[in-house]
């Protein structure tokens, strides 16, 4: 064994267990403010889960904790049996190569071409040569409905919908096991939003990927997700109430026995006007 090999700390081998993601009694507190408390959720391999809820309910914090960007104050997040908080920096870096991220505003590098943006993960994490990189980048651009001519353009030259699609192509270029979407349709018109929804469905067909979608868009949740989680701000819950008000299929949202779920799905203010005016 070479010196380089002997000094490399690798992530432990994934355990052959289901579910793929296990969230066990997770709590996240910043200073004196608890954002998430006693969250327990399991997500199976290949499942698409939408996380909905009003602003301030902890959706984004949950998403970041799920992929190890935030360590829980209490509880644990297991991915394929590995406790993310207990991994070394090298191990967590190895595991994150199995994750794809689609950010709210695409988060593209403005100084790079579309081609270089999509190629970035390949150049950072693989030994692929120039020919393979070119083939894979153009194939993934095609997969998200973009012509080869877009590759030479800068992000500033693209529409919002096109930037979202470039971000999706970059997220799936390494063919990850988990793709996390942060508000993938925000800022888009209804037609382009549905294009992004169709692309997310197509990604699921092409690759055996697990997907977690944080969204306010009920059309996205109802069209794309196998399952929906609805979070509620912890500060407005009774002491014994769960922060997850709904965990079930999208078709059950409007008929939920929980009034606050029905109000959110239908876009009804309900008691919020009274709460805001206090």
One Martini backbone bead per residue (centre of mass of N, CA, C, O) as a GRO file, in nm:
protein
  278
    1UNK     BB    1   0.096   0.035   0.022
    2UNK     BB    2   0.070   0.354  -0.006
    3UNK     BB    3   0.098   0.647   0.155
    4UNK     BB    4  -0.164   0.777   0.049
    5UNK     BB    5  -0.353   0.537   0.116
    6UNK     BB    6  -0.287   0.513   0.429
    7UNK     BB    7  -0.387   0.836   0.482
    8UNK     BB    8  -0.674   0.764   0.391
    9UNK     BB    9  -1.002   0.856   0.487
   10UNK     BB   10  -1.279   0.664   0.475
   11UNK     BB   11  -1.584   0.596   0.434
   12UNK     BB   12  -1.803   0.400   0.538
   13UNK     BB   13  -1.977   0.144   0.458
   14UNK     BB   14  -2.272   0.093   0.357
   15UNK     BB   15  -2.566  -0.010   0.475
   16UNK     BB   16  -2.815  -0.265   0.424
   17UNK     BB   17  -3.053  -0.032   0.476
   18UNK     BB   18  -3.376   0.052   0.578
   19UNK     BB   19  -3.375   0.344   0.530
   20UNK     BB   20  -3.174   0.582   0.389
   21UNK     BB   21  -3.318   0.794   0.580
   22UNK     BB   22  -3.256   0.904   0.927
   23UNK     BB   23  -3.457   1.083   1.159
   24UNK     BB   24  -3.357   1.128   1.508
   25UNK     BB   25  -3.465   1.340   1.723
   26UNK     BB   26  -3.432   1.630   1.608
   27UNK     BB   27  -3.231   1.919   1.704
   28UNK     BB   28  -3.231   2.285   1.647
   29UNK     BB   29  -3.008   2.536   1.787
   30UNK     BB   30  -2.988   2.898   1.808
   31UNK     BB   31  -2.887   2.963   2.081
   32UNK     BB   32  -3.219   3.024   2.206
   33UNK     BB   33  -3.330   2.902   1.928
   34UNK     BB   34  -3.574   2.671   1.832
   35UNK     BB   35  -3.643   2.517   1.522
   36UNK     BB   36  -3.600   2.212   1.596
   37UNK     BB   37  -3.817   1.939   1.734
   38UNK     BB   38  -3.849   1.615   1.742
   39UNK     BB   39  -3.744   1.489   1.464
   40UNK     BB   40  -3.906   1.211   1.283
   41UNK     BB   41  -3.769   1.061   0.983
   42UNK     BB   42  -3.829   0.856   0.688
   43UNK     BB   43  -3.636   0.766   0.385
   44UNK     BB   44  -3.653   0.614   0.094
   45UNK     BB   45  -3.528   0.476  -0.165
   46UNK     BB   46  -3.657   0.674  -0.437
   47UNK     BB   47  -3.791   0.893  -0.291
   48UNK     BB   48  -4.034   1.168  -0.299
   49UNK     BB   49  -3.999   1.466  -0.097
   50UNK     BB   50  -4.206   1.713   0.032
   51UNK     BB   51  -4.143   2.037   0.186
   52UNK     BB   52  -4.369   2.218   0.378
   53UNK     BB   53  -4.441   2.561   0.465
   54UNK     BB   54  -4.409   2.827   0.625
   55UNK     BB   55  -4.239   3.077   0.712
   56UNK     BB   56  -4.027   2.963   0.981
   57UNK     BB   57  -4.052   2.628   1.011
   58UNK     BB   58  -3.761   2.476   0.905
   59UNK     BB   59  -3.698   2.368   0.616
   60UNK     BB   60  -3.402   2.458   0.556
   61UNK     BB   61  -3.276   2.340   0.809
   62UNK     BB   62  -3.354   2.051   0.745
   63UNK     BB   63  -3.202   2.026   0.478
   64UNK     BB   64  -2.914   2.091   0.595
   65UNK     BB   65  -2.916   1.858   0.802
   66UNK     BB   66  -2.958   1.618   0.605
   67UNK     BB   67  -2.651   1.697   0.460
   68UNK     BB   68  -2.445   1.822   0.692
   69UNK     BB   69  -2.444   2.150   0.719
   70UNK     BB   70  -2.595   2.077   0.986
   71UNK     BB   71  -2.573   2.017   1.320
   72UNK     BB   72  -2.726   1.871   1.557
   73UNK     BB   73  -2.801   1.925   1.887
   74UNK     BB   74  -2.994   1.675   1.855
   75UNK     BB   75  -2.957   1.377   1.753
   76UNK     BB   76  -2.993   1.213   1.417
   77UNK     BB   77  -2.828   1.149   1.092
   78UNK     BB   78  -2.893   0.892   0.854
   79UNK     BB   79  -2.687   0.755   0.584
   80UNK     BB   80  -2.670   0.446   0.523
   81UNK     BB   81  -2.599   0.427   0.852
   82UNK     BB   82  -2.464   0.711   0.867
   83UNK     BB   83  -2.341   0.940   1.091
   84UNK     BB   84  -2.277   1.256   1.002
   85UNK     BB   85  -2.164   1.381   1.280
   86UNK     BB   86  -1.925   1.136   1.294
   87UNK     BB   87  -1.769   1.236   1.066
   88UNK     BB   88  -1.518   1.316   0.895
   89UNK     BB   89  -1.428   1.548   0.672
   90UNK     BB   90  -1.359   1.333   0.455
   91UNK     BB   91  -1.617   1.164   0.479
   92UNK     BB   92  -1.825   1.389   0.421
   93UNK     BB   93  -1.710   1.452   0.142
   94UNK     BB   94  -1.769   1.174   0.019
   95UNK     BB   95  -2.076   1.174   0.069
   96UNK     BB   96  -2.146   1.444  -0.091
   97UNK     BB   97  -2.102   1.310  -0.375
   98UNK     BB   98  -2.406   1.179  -0.335
   99UNK     BB   99  -2.494   1.478  -0.371
  100UNK     BB  100  -2.750   1.702  -0.488
  101UNK     BB  101  -2.784   2.061  -0.574
  102UNK     BB  102  -3.074   2.282  -0.586
  103UNK     BB  103  -3.089   2.608  -0.600
  104UNK     BB  104  -3.295   2.872  -0.593
  105UNK     BB  105  -3.072   3.058  -0.785
  106UNK     BB  106  -2.864   2.816  -0.883
  107UNK     BB  107  -2.567   2.915  -0.817
  108UNK     BB  108  -2.391   3.037  -1.033
  109UNK     BB  109  -2.103   3.109  -1.213
  110UNK     BB  110  -2.057   3.408  -1.370
  111UNK     BB  111  -1.748   3.359  -1.482
  112UNK     BB  112  -1.883   3.116  -1.619
  113UNK     BB  113  -1.981   2.896  -1.815
  114UNK     BB  114  -2.207   2.660  -1.857
  115UNK     BB  115  -2.010   2.433  -1.901
  116UNK     BB  116  -1.831   2.489  -1.645
  117UNK     BB  117  -2.055   2.457  -1.439
  118UNK     BB  118  -2.126   2.157  -1.504
  119UNK     BB  119  -1.817   2.052  -1.487
  120UNK     BB  120  -1.715   2.110  -1.200
  121UNK     BB  121  -1.765   1.835  -1.046
  122UNK     BB  122  -1.585   1.665  -1.230
  123UNK     BB  123  -1.315   1.823  -1.177
  124UNK     BB  124  -1.325   1.788  -0.857
  125UNK     BB  125  -1.418   1.446  -0.836
  126UNK     BB  126  -1.260   1.355  -1.100
  127UNK     BB  127  -1.069   1.189  -1.387
  128UNK     BB  128  -1.186   1.312  -1.623
  129UNK     BB  129  -1.165   1.380  -1.936
  130UNK     BB  130  -1.237   1.605  -2.178
  131UNK     BB  131  -1.420   1.420  -2.344
  132UNK     BB  132  -1.605   1.318  -2.118
  133UNK     BB  133  -1.699   1.590  -2.017
  134UNK     BB  134  -1.834   1.684  -2.275
  135UNK     BB  135  -2.037   1.452  -2.305
  136UNK     BB  136  -2.178   1.487  -2.027
  137UNK     BB  137  -2.265   1.779  -2.043
  138UNK     BB  138  -2.436   1.763  -2.306
  139UNK     BB  139  -2.626   1.541  -2.203
  140UNK     BB  140  -2.738   1.700  -1.952
  141UNK     BB  141  -2.849   1.936  -2.108
  142UNK     BB  142  -3.044   1.766  -2.274
  143UNK     BB  143  -3.203   1.645  -2.028
  144UNK     BB  144  -3.299   1.969  -1.963
  145UNK     BB  145  -3.360   2.112  -2.255
  146UNK     BB  146  -3.070   2.192  -2.379
  147UNK     BB  147  -2.876   2.319  -2.607
  148UNK     BB  148  -2.547   2.326  -2.706
  149UNK     BB  149  -2.531   2.649  -2.743
  150UNK     BB  150  -2.542   2.718  -2.429
  151UNK     BB  151  -2.253   2.639  -2.322
  152UNK     BB  152  -2.109   2.933  -2.406
  153UNK     BB  153  -2.269   3.076  -2.203
  154UNK     BB  154  -2.380   3.295  -1.967
  155UNK     BB  155  -2.591   3.328  -1.706
  156UNK     BB  156  -2.672   3.635  -1.780
  157UNK     BB  157  -2.799   3.522  -2.071
  158UNK     BB  158  -3.027   3.393  -1.905
  159UNK     BB  159  -3.297   3.273  -1.801
  160UNK     BB  160  -3.441   3.159  -1.522
  161UNK     BB  161  -3.516   2.877  -1.636
  162UNK     BB  162  -3.235   2.810  -1.753
  163UNK     BB  163  -3.077   2.828  -1.489
  164UNK     BB  164  -3.227   2.601  -1.348
  165UNK     BB  165  -3.138   2.382  -1.555
  166UNK     BB  166  -2.838   2.408  -1.508
  167UNK     BB  167  -2.850   2.337  -1.207
  168UNK     BB  168  -2.960   2.051  -1.258
  169UNK     BB  169  -2.730   1.943  -1.432
  170UNK     BB  170  -2.513   1.978  -1.210
  171UNK     BB  171  -2.652   1.797  -0.988
  172UNK     BB  172  -2.649   1.522  -1.196
  173UNK     BB  173  -2.356   1.466  -1.313
  174UNK     BB  174  -2.285   1.240  -1.070
  175UNK     BB  175  -2.519   1.062  -1.007
  176UNK     BB  176  -2.685   1.073  -0.749
  177UNK     BB  177  -2.868   0.956  -0.466
  178UNK     BB  178  -2.919   1.268  -0.378
  179UNK     BB  179  -3.169   1.525  -0.419
  180UNK     BB  180  -3.174   1.878  -0.345
  181UNK     BB  181  -3.446   2.112  -0.333
  182UNK     BB  182  -3.461   2.477  -0.346
  183UNK     BB  183  -3.704   2.622  -0.469
  184UNK     BB  184  -3.731   2.544  -0.799
  185UNK     BB  185  -3.994   2.764  -0.881
  186UNK     BB  186  -3.899   3.027  -0.801
  187UNK     BB  187  -3.984   3.298  -1.022
  188UNK     BB  188  -4.184   3.143  -1.202
  189UNK     BB  189  -4.385   3.065  -1.428
  190UNK     BB  190  -4.622   2.826  -1.473
  191UNK     BB  191  -4.487   2.691  -1.717
  192UNK     BB  192  -4.192   2.672  -1.611
  193UNK     BB  193  -4.265   2.519  -1.357
  194UNK     BB  194  -4.364   2.266  -1.514
  195UNK     BB  195  -4.097   2.204  -1.646
  196UNK     BB  196  -3.947   2.144  -1.383
  197UNK     BB  197  -4.132   1.918  -1.290
  198UNK     BB  198  -4.078   1.732  -1.534
  199UNK     BB  199  -3.772   1.710  -1.486
  200UNK     BB  200  -3.790   1.575  -1.208
  201UNK     BB  201  -3.937   1.326  -1.315
  202UNK     BB  202  -3.717   1.246  -1.524
  203UNK     BB  203  -3.487   1.199  -1.327
  204UNK     BB  204  -3.627   0.963  -1.180
  205UNK     BB  205  -3.633   0.779  -1.437
  206UNK     BB  206  -3.320   0.779  -1.509
  207UNK     BB  207  -3.267   0.777  -1.191
  208UNK     BB  208  -3.200   0.625  -0.869
  209UNK     BB  209  -3.346   0.873  -0.689
  210UNK     BB  210  -3.343   1.077  -0.416
  211UNK     BB  211  -3.594   1.324  -0.307
  212UNK     BB  212  -3.580   1.671  -0.184
  213UNK     BB  213  -3.847   1.922  -0.155
  214UNK     BB  214  -3.841   2.262  -0.112
  215UNK     BB  215  -4.173   2.420  -0.086
  216UNK     BB  216  -4.458   2.645  -0.186
  217UNK     BB  217  -4.549   2.467  -0.428
  218UNK     BB  218  -4.831   2.281  -0.473
  219UNK     BB  219  -4.787   2.168  -0.756
  220UNK     BB  220  -4.525   2.029  -0.697
  221UNK     BB  221  -4.612   1.850  -0.462
  222UNK     BB  222  -4.854   1.705  -0.625
  223UNK     BB  223  -4.682   1.607  -0.884
  224UNK     BB  224  -4.390   1.489  -0.767
  225UNK     BB  225  -4.472   1.362  -0.505
  226UNK     BB  226  -4.512   1.085  -0.283
  227UNK     BB  227  -4.453   1.286  -0.037
  228UNK     BB  228  -4.561   1.485   0.253
  229UNK     BB  229  -4.424   1.752   0.450
  230UNK     BB  230  -4.552   1.946   0.728
  231UNK     BB  231  -4.451   2.232   0.871
  232UNK     BB  232  -4.428   2.413   1.192
  233UNK     BB  233  -4.398   2.656   1.396
  234UNK     BB  234  -4.292   2.612   1.714
  235UNK     BB  235  -4.406   2.883   1.853
  236UNK     BB  236  -4.724   2.778   1.757
  237UNK     BB  237  -4.716   2.544   1.959
  238UNK     BB  238  -4.785   2.312   2.152
  239UNK     BB  239  -4.602   2.127   2.367
  240UNK     BB  240  -4.736   1.835   2.240
  241UNK     BB  241  -4.671   1.910   1.950
  242UNK     BB  242  -4.602   1.844   1.636
  243UNK     BB  243  -4.412   1.981   1.372
  244UNK     BB  244  -4.551   1.756   1.204
  245UNK     BB  245  -4.868   1.781   1.055
  246UNK     BB  246  -4.772   1.619   0.787
  247UNK     BB  247  -4.767   1.260   0.662
  248UNK     BB  248  -4.815   1.207   0.316
  249UNK     BB  249  -5.001   1.213   0.058
  250UNK     BB  250  -5.095   1.461  -0.159
  251UNK     BB  251  -5.407   1.376  -0.182
  252UNK     BB  252  -5.453   1.432   0.150
  253UNK     BB  253  -5.437   1.740   0.216
  254UNK     BB  254  -5.735   1.862   0.173
  255UNK     BB  255  -5.847   1.615   0.382
  256UNK     BB  256  -5.737   1.692   0.633
  257UNK     BB  257  -5.789   1.702   0.984
  258UNK     BB  258  -5.597   1.947   0.968
  259UNK     BB  259  -5.660   2.276   0.948
  260UNK     BB  260  -5.369   2.397   0.883
  261UNK     BB  261  -5.333   2.235   0.626
  262UNK     BB  262  -5.577   2.329   0.462
  263UNK     BB  263  -5.506   2.631   0.467
  264UNK     BB  264  -5.235   2.615   0.322
  265UNK     BB  265  -5.323   2.473   0.058
  266UNK     BB  266  -5.557   2.707   0.003
  267UNK     BB  267  -5.463   2.996   0.104
  268UNK     BB  268  -5.559   3.055   0.404
  269UNK     BB  269  -5.546   3.262   0.673
  270UNK     BB  270  -5.734   3.253   0.906
  271UNK     BB  271  -5.567   3.318   1.215
  272UNK     BB  272  -5.323   3.504   1.120
  273UNK     BB  273  -5.431   3.790   1.149
  274UNK     BB  274  -5.452   3.782   1.459
  275UNK     BB  275  -5.155   3.704   1.516
  276UNK     BB  276  -5.016   3.948   1.370
  277UNK     BB  277  -5.180   4.181   1.541
  278UNK     BB  278  -5.045   4.125   1.837
   0.00000   0.00000   0.00000
